[in-house]
């Protein structure tokens, strides 16, 4: 038993390993230059929007002039493509750059009050030089694994409002074609109506995106893999689709949209009651629909299929699965989808 535990620990450590990091110091002027020429990526599209007020930006700037330490910036380096990307610290770096680029003025300074109201261009030349030459500490992980980057995001964002799981995925898997298509489709009018209005699932933190990619991970992923919960299921699916083609992704989403339009067009709105409002219930219905190859049979028997779905959702077995602590495990997820699928098959033959 001890040997098994040791081997498992070593396996986990190796899976999350990366080359020894570099600890470097880059001055603000150099960071500005590298961001502009593309050798340092500050990708604003995959995390939450820039949230710092001018007053908060001013505090960072004041810290620079007072010689205080700006918290370390986490960076990863992509050898093959020749660039570095900020993993954690975007808000800090963007705050420093916004002031340098004249996009905000200083306000609310408590120590250097004489600088309040000034833009960067208004500062004396000596202060401009001090600001540009201020060194920011960076920890550069070289070619880290996907698991390492994911864990890093989770562990770094443990403050009052950490990144949720999908926001982390948007960072780690930002180049994945499935995730990029998910982002584009989450604003589709049919998806908005199905998930946003009927399902009442907001997308201000990509929760609809997560539901879409979770459904796909159940339908197309390998649920026999060791880790069994929703977070790992989605991540493993995205890792497995690293080399998927755009054409394959388009085929997947064509079927997804066909199912969405089928549900909206062929079922009475009264069907979408309290049983369907939960994400896990929508998940069960979609997975069942994906497993029915002849969608015309659903259209031809829409009323009976509607009753079959409601019957499945009201069943004791379905309720028991939803009540378990492991309700989002691969096992329970498949149980619920199969309950819905079995009831549908009874009426469509």
C-alpha positions in Angstrom: 0.0 0.0 0.0 2.8 2.4 0.9 4.5 1.7 -2.5 1.3 2.4 -4.4 0.8 5.8 -2.6 4.4 6.7 -3.3 4.1 5.9 -7.0 0.9 7.8 -7.2 2.4 10.9 -5.5 5.4 10.7 -7.9 3.1 10.4 -10.9 1.1 13.5 -9.8 4.2 15.5 -9.1 5.7 14.7 -12.5 2.4 15.5 -14.3 2.4 19.0 -12.8 6.1 19.6 -13.2 7.8 22.3 -15.3 11.3 23.5 -15.9 13.0 25.5 -13.1 11.6 29.0 -13.2 13.5 32.2 -13.9 13.2 35.0 -11.4 13.6 38.3 -13.3 13.1 42.0 -12.9 11.6 44.0 -15.7 11.2 47.8 -15.5 7.9 49.3 -16.4 9.3 50.9 -19.6 10.5 47.5 -20.9 7.2 45.9 -20.0 5.4 48.6 -22.1 7.8 48.0 -25.0 7.5 44.2 -24.9 3.7 44.3 -24.6 3.5 46.5 -27.7 5.8 44.3 -29.8 4.0 41.1 -28.8 6.8 39.4 -26.9 4.9 39.8 -23.7 1.2 38.9 -23.8 -1.3 40.6 -21.6 -4.5 38.9 -23.0 -7.4 41.0 -21.8 -10.0 38.7 -23.5 -10.0 35.6 -21.3 -10.2 37.0 -17.7 -12.7 39.3 -16.2 -12.7 42.9 -17.5 -10.2 45.4 -16.1 -11.8 46.4 -12.8 -9.4 49.0 -11.3 -10.6 52.5 -10.7 -8.4 55.5 -11.3 -8.1 55.8 -7.5 -6.8 52.2 -7.2 -4.4 52.7 -10.2 -3.1 55.8 -8.4 -2.2 53.7 -5.4 -0.1 51.4 -7.5 1.6 54.5 -9.0 2.2 56.0 -5.6 3.7 52.8 -4.4 6.2 53.0 -7.3 7.3 56.5 -6.3 7.5 55.5 -2.7 9.8 52.6 -3.6 7.4 49.9 -2.3 7.3 46.4 -3.7 4.7 45.5 -6.3 3.6 41.9 -5.7 5.3 39.4 -7.9 3.9 38.8 -11.4 3.5 35.2 -12.5 4.5 34.6 -16.1 4.8 31.5 -18.4 7.1 31.3 -21.3 6.3 29.5 -24.6 9.6 28.5 -26.1 8.1 27.3 -29.4 6.2 30.5 -30.2 8.7 32.8 -28.6 6.6 34.8 -26.2 5.9 35.2 -22.5 2.4 35.6 -21.1 1.2 36.9 -17.8 -0.7 34.3 -15.8 -1.3 36.3 -12.7 -0.9 40.0 -12.2 -2.8 41.5 -15.2 -4.6 44.0 -13.1 -1.4 45.3 -11.6 0.5 45.5 -14.9 -2.4 47.1 -16.7 -2.8 49.7 -13.9 0.9 50.7 -14.3 0.7 50.8 -18.1 -2.6 52.8 -18.2 -0.9 55.5 -16.3 2.3 55.4 -18.3 0.2 55.6 -21.5 -1.7 58.6 -20.3 -5.0 56.8 -20.0 -5.8 58.1 -16.5 -4.7 60.8 -14.0 -3.7 60.5 -10.4 -6.3 61.0 -7.8 -6.8 60.2 -4.1 -3.0 60.0 -3.3 -2.5 60.2 0.4 1.3 60.7 0.7 2.3 62.4 -2.6 -0.8 64.6 -2.7 1.0 67.3 -4.8 0.8 64.8 -7.7 -3.1 64.5 -7.6 -4.6 65.5 -10.9 -1.5 64.8 -13.0 -1.2 62.6 -16.0 2.1 60.9 -16.8 3.1 63.7 -19.2 2.5 66.3 -16.5 5.2 64.8 -14.2 8.7 66.3 -14.0 11.1 64.5 -16.3 13.0 63.0 -13.3 9.8 61.4 -12.0 9.0 60.0 -15.5 12.4 58.4 -15.6 12.0 56.9 -12.1 8.6 55.5 -13.1 9.8 53.9 -16.3 12.9 52.4 -14.6 11.0 50.9 -11.6 11.6 47.2 -11.5 8.7 44.6 -11.3 9.5 41.2 -10.0 8.5 38.3 -12.3 8.5 34.6 -11.8 8.7 32.9 -15.2 7.6 29.2 -15.5 9.1 27.7 -18.7 6.8 25.5 -20.7 4.6 24.5 -17.8 2.1 21.6 -18.2 -1.6 22.4 -18.6 -2.2 20.9 -15.1 0.4 23.2 -13.6 -1.1 26.3 -15.2 -4.6 25.3 -14.0 -3.5 24.7 -10.5 -1.5 27.9 -10.4 -4.6 29.9 -11.4 -6.7 28.2 -8.7 -4.1 28.7 -6.0 -3.3 32.3 -6.9 -6.9 33.5 -7.0 -8.0 32.8 -3.4 -8.9 36.4 -2.6 -12.3 37.8 -1.9 -13.5 37.2 -5.5 -11.4 34.5 -7.1 -11.6 33.4 -10.7 -14.3 30.7 -11.1 -13.5 27.4 -12.9 -14.6 28.6 -16.3 -12.6 31.9 -16.0 -9.5 29.8 -15.2 -10.2 27.6 -18.3 -10.5 30.7 -20.4 -6.9 31.5 -19.3 -5.4 28.1 -19.6 -7.2 26.8 -22.8 -7.6 30.2 -24.5 -6.4 28.7 -27.9 -8.6 25.7 -27.8 -11.0 25.7 -30.8 -13.9 24.2 -28.8 -13.6 26.8 -26.1 -13.3 29.6 -28.7 -16.4 28.4 -30.5 -18.2 28.1 -27.1 -17.4 31.7 -26.4 -18.8 32.8 -29.7 -21.9 30.7 -29.5 -22.9 31.7 -25.9 -24.3 35.0 -27.2 -26.4 33.2 -29.9 -30.1 34.2 -29.5 -31.3 30.6 -29.2 -28.6 29.8 -26.5 -29.5 33.0 -24.7 -33.2 32.1 -24.7 -32.6 28.5 -23.7 -30.0 29.0 -21.1 -30.3 32.6 -20.1 -34.1 33.1 -20.1 -35.6 29.6 -19.6 -32.6 28.3 -17.6 -32.0 31.6 -15.9 -28.3 31.1 -16.1 -26.3 34.3 -16.2 -23.2 34.5 -18.3 -21.5 37.4 -16.6 -18.8 35.0 -15.4 -19.1 32.5 -18.3 -21.5 30.1 -16.6 -23.4 29.4 -19.8 -20.1 28.7 -21.5 -19.3 26.2 -18.8 -22.6 24.5 -19.2 -22.1 24.2 -23.0 -18.6 22.8 -22.7 -19.7 20.5 -19.9 -22.4 19.0 -22.1 -19.8 18.4 -24.8 -17.4 16.8 -22.4 -20.0 14.3 -21.4 -21.0 13.5 -25.0 -17.5 13.5 -26.6 -15.1 13.1 -23.6 -13.7 9.9 -22.1 -15.6 9.5 -18.9 -13.6 6.3 -18.0 -10.6 8.4 -17.0 -9.5 8.3 -13.4 -10.7 11.8 -12.2 -14.4 11.8 -12.1 -15.8 15.3 -11.2 -17.1 17.9 -13.5 -14.1 20.2 -13.2 -11.7 17.5 -14.3 -14.1 16.0 -16.8 -14.2 19.4 -18.7 -10.4 19.9 -18.4 -9.6 16.4 -19.7 -12.0 16.9 -22.7 -10.3 20.2 -23.5 -6.8 18.7 -23.3 -8.0 15.8 -25.6 -9.2 18.4 -28.2 -6.0 20.3 -28.4 -5.5 19.3 -32.1 -9.2 19.3 -33.1 -9.9 21.0 -36.5 -12.2 24.0 -37.0 -14.4 21.8 -39.3 -14.8 19.2 -36.5 -15.8 21.9 -34.0 -18.3 23.4 -36.5 -19.9 19.9 -36.9 -20.2 19.6 -33.1 -21.8 23.0 -32.7 -24.1 22.5 -35.6 -25.7 19.6 -33.8 -25.7 21.5 -30.5 -27.6 24.3 -32.1 -30.0 21.9 -33.9 -30.9 20.4 -30.5 -31.4 23.9 -29.0 -33.7 24.9 -31.8 -35.6 21.6 -31.6 -36.3 22.1 -27.9 -37.4 25.7 -28.4 -39.6 25.0 -31.5 -41.2 21.7 -30.6 -42.0 21.7 -26.9 -44.6 23.7 -25.0 -43.1 26.4 -22.9 -44.9 25.0 -19.9 -42.5 22.1 -20.0 -39.7 24.3 -18.9 -40.8 24.5 -15.3 -38.8 24.1 -12.1 -37.4 20.7 -13.2 -35.6 22.3 -16.1 -34.2 25.4 -14.5 -31.2 23.7 -13.0 -28.0 23.4 -15.0 -27.7 19.6 -14.3 -31.2 19.1 -15.7 -30.5 20.9 -19.0 -27.3 18.9 -19.1 -29.3 15.6 -18.9 -31.7 16.6 -21.6 -29.0 17.7 -24.0 -26.9 14.6 -23.5 -29.9 12.4 -24.1 -30.7 14.3 -27.3 -27.2 14.0 -28.6 -27.6 10.2 -28.2 -30.7 10.1 -30.4 -29.4 10.0 -34.0 -32.8 10.5 -35.8 -34.0 13.8 -34.5 -37.0 13.7 -36.8 -38.5 11.1 -34.5 -38.4 13.7 -31.7 -40.2 16.2 -33.8 -42.8 13.7 -34.9 -43.5 12.7 -31.3 -42.9 16.0 -29.6 -45.8 15.9 -27.1 -45.0 12.3 -26.0 -41.3 13.1 -25.8 -42.1 16.1 -23.7 -44.1 14.0 -21.2 -41.4 11.4 -21.2 -38.8 14.0 -20.2 -40.9 15.3 -17.4 -41.6 11.8 -16.2 -37.8 11.1 -16.1 -37.1 14.3 -14.2 -39.8 13.4 -11.6 -38.6 9.9 -11.1 -37.2 8.8 -7.7 -34.0 7.6 -9.3 -33.3 10.9 -10.9 -34.1 12.8 -7.7 -31.8 10.5 -5.7 -29.0 11.1 -8.1 -29.4 14.9 -7.7 -29.4 14.6 -4.0 -26.0 12.8 -3.7 -22.9 14.7 -2.7 -21.3 13.2 -5.8 -24.1 14.5 -8.1 -21.7 16.0 -10.6 -19.5 12.9 -10.8 -19.2 11.1 -14.2 -21.3 8.2 -12.8 -24.2 10.2 -11.6 -24.1 12.5 -14.6 -24.5 9.5 -16.9 -27.2 7.9 -14.7 -29.4 11.0 -15.1 -28.8 11.3 -18.8 -29.6 7.7 -19.3 -32.8 8.0 -17.3 -34.0 10.7 -19.6 -32.8 8.8 -22.7 -34.6 5.6 -21.7 -37.9 7.4 -21.3 -37.6 9.1 -24.6 -36.8 5.9 -26.4 -39.9 4.3 -25.0 -42.1 6.7 -27.0 -40.0 7.1 -30.2 -39.2 3.4 -30.6 
